[in-house]
Amino acid sequence: MMSTHTLINLEQPKVGQLIRALRQEMQLTQEQFAGMVGVVFTTVNRWEKGHANPSPMALKIIAMKLDELGEKGRDLREKYDS
C-alpha cells in the first residue's frame, strides 16, 4: 500500500505529472477527477500545470486511487518517484 507520506515528498512538476497520468489511466477528465477528489476543476488544472500542490487530504485520496489500480498504480508511482 502506498503511503500518503511518500506522495507528500514529491515536488512539482512530478506530483502534477503523476496526477495527470493517474487521471488519464482512470480515463477521467479533469472535472471528473476533481469531483472524485473533492476539489474544483481549476484546482486539478493547477496541480497538473505545476502551479499548486495538493492538500494532505487530496494526497490521501490520490494515494488510495493509486492503490486501487494495483500494479499500474505502483508503476506510476515508481515512474514519478525517481
DRENDO-1510 file (C-alpha; in Angstrom, 1 decimal, always signed):
<recs>
REC; n; res; u; v; w
REC; 1; MET; +0.0; +0.0; +0.0 .
REC; 2; MET; +1.3; +3.4; -0.9 .
REC; 3; SER; +1.6; +5.8; +1.9 .
REC; 4; THR; +0.4; +9.4; +1.6 .
REC; 5; HIS; +3.7; +10.4; +3.2 .
REC; 6; THR; +5.7; +9.4; +0.2 .
REC; 7; LEU; +3.4; +11.5; -2.1 .
REC; 8; ILE; +3.9; +14.5; +0.1 .
REC; 9; ASN; +7.7; +14.2; -0.6 .
REC; 10; LEU; +7.1; +14.6; -4.3 .
REC; 11; GLU; +7.7; +18.1; -5.6 .
REC; 12; GLN; +6.3; +19.9; -8.6 .
REC; 13; PRO; +6.4; +19.2; -11.5 .
REC; 14; LYS; +6.5; +15.5; -10.7 .
REC; 15; VAL; +3.4; +15.5; -8.5 .
REC; 16; GLY; +1.4; +17.2; -11.3 .
REC; 17; GLN; +2.7; +14.7; -13.8 .
REC; 18; LEU; +1.7; +11.8; -11.6 .
REC; 19; ILE; -1.8; +13.3; -11.1 .
REC; 20; ARG; -2.2; +13.7; -14.9 .
REC; 21; ALA; -1.0; +10.2; -15.5 .
REC; 22; LEU; -3.3; +8.8; -12.8 .
REC; 23; ARG; -6.3; +10.7; -14.2 .
REC; 24; GLN; -5.6; +9.5; -17.7 .
REC; 25; GLU; -5.2; +5.9; -16.6 .
REC; 26; MET; -8.6; +6.2; -14.9 .
REC; 27; GLN; -9.9; +7.7; -18.2 .
REC; 28; LEU; -11.3; +10.8; -16.3 .
REC; 29; THR; -11.5; +14.4; -17.3 .
REC; 30; GLN; -10.0; +17.0; -15.0 .
REC; 31; GLU; -13.6; +17.8; -14.0 .
REC; 32; GLN; -14.4; +14.2; -13.2 .
REC; 33; PHE; -11.2; +13.7; -11.3 .
REC; 34; ALA; -11.8; +16.9; -9.3 .
REC; 35; GLY; -15.2; +15.6; -8.2 .
REC; 36; MET; -13.7; +12.4; -7.1 .
REC; 37; VAL; -11.0; +14.1; -5.0 .
REC; 38; GLY; -13.4; +16.8; -3.7 .
REC; 39; VAL; -11.9; +19.9; -5.3 .
REC; 40; VAL; -12.9; +22.1; -8.3 .
REC; 41; PHE; -11.7; +21.6; -11.8 .
REC; 42; THR; -9.4; +24.6; -11.7 .
REC; 43; THR; -7.5; +23.0; -8.7 .
REC; 44; VAL; -6.7; +19.9; -10.7 .
REC; 45; ASN; -5.7; +22.0; -13.6 .
REC; 46; ARG; -3.3; +24.0; -11.4 .
REC; 47; TRP; -1.8; +20.8; -9.9 .
REC; 48; GLU; -1.2; +19.3; -13.3 .
REC; 49; LYS; +0.4; +22.6; -14.6 .
REC; 50; GLY; +2.7; +22.7; -11.6 .
REC; 51; HIS; +1.1; +25.9; -10.1 .
REC; 52; ALA; -0.1; +24.3; -6.9 .
REC; 53; ASN; +0.3; +21.2; -4.7 .
REC; 54; PRO; -2.5; +19.0; -3.4 .
REC; 55; SER; -3.5; +19.3; +0.2 .
REC; 56; PRO; -2.7; +16.4; +2.5 .
REC; 57; MET; -6.4; +15.2; +2.3 .
REC; 58; ALA; -6.3; +15.3; -1.5 .
REC; 59; LEU; -3.0; +13.4; -1.4 .
REC; 60; LYS; -4.6; +10.7; +0.7 .
REC; 61; ILE; -7.4; +10.2; -1.8 .
REC; 62; ILE; -4.8; +10.2; -4.7 .
REC; 63; ALA; -2.7; +7.6; -2.9 .
REC; 64; MET; -5.9; +5.4; -2.4 .
REC; 65; LYS; -6.7; +5.7; -6.1 .
REC; 66; LEU; -3.2; +4.6; -7.0 .
REC; 67; ASP; -3.5; +1.7; -4.6 .
REC; 68; GLU; -6.8; +0.7; -6.2 .
REC; 69; LEU; -5.0; +0.4; -9.6 .
REC; 70; GLY; -2.7; -2.3; -8.2 .
REC; 71; GLU; +0.3; -2.9; -10.3 .
REC; 72; LYS; -0.5; +0.0; -12.7 .
REC; 73; GLY; -0.7; +2.4; -9.7 .
REC; 74; ARG; +2.7; +1.1; -8.4 .
REC; 75; ASP; +4.2; +1.5; -11.8 .
REC; 76; LEU; +3.0; +5.1; -12.0 .
REC; 77; ARG; +4.3; +5.9; -8.5 .
REC; 78; GLU; +7.7; +4.4; -9.3 .
REC; 79; LYS; +7.9; +6.4; -12.6 .
REC; 80; TYR; +7.4; +9.7; -10.9 .
REC; 81; ASP; +9.3; +9.0; -7.7 .
REC; 82; SER; +12.7; +8.7; -9.4 .
</recs>
